[in-house]
Amino acid sequence: MTSLIDVIFLLLLFFMLSSTFTRFAEVELAAAGGGAGTSETRPVYLSLGMQTLRLNGEEHALDDVAVTLNETKFEGDGLPVIVALRAEVTAQRLTDLLAVLRGVPDITVTVLEAT
């Protein structure tokens, strides 16, 4: 008769070897560094609500933000983007916005606390 500890050990090995550890989606976040001086480029202000998205005060759809930001930035210059969150914004809504912004090259995104 097999002892209970042997059965538990075999089950543990089976589940450890048969499971996969994959990451479904990642959003890279970096902590703010020290001030490196002022930039000549004016930042773009994004106000994110649960149903609304305003880019410099103008209403936009989530899918149109990448196109508008590509038109806004100048050749060779990075574009700072400041994202202000409303209190009702969920983490999924913020993640959707960050996924869209990831497709825009040469931007620096700063997320402010919810108000």
PyMOL commands that set and color helices and strands:
alter all, ss='L'
color gray80, all
select helices_A, chain A and resi 4-18+62-72+91-102
alter helices_A, ss='H'
color red, helices_A
select strands_A, chain A and resi 44-48+53-55+58-59+79-85+107-111
alter strands_A, ss='S'
color yellow, strands_A
deselect
rebuild
show_as cartoon
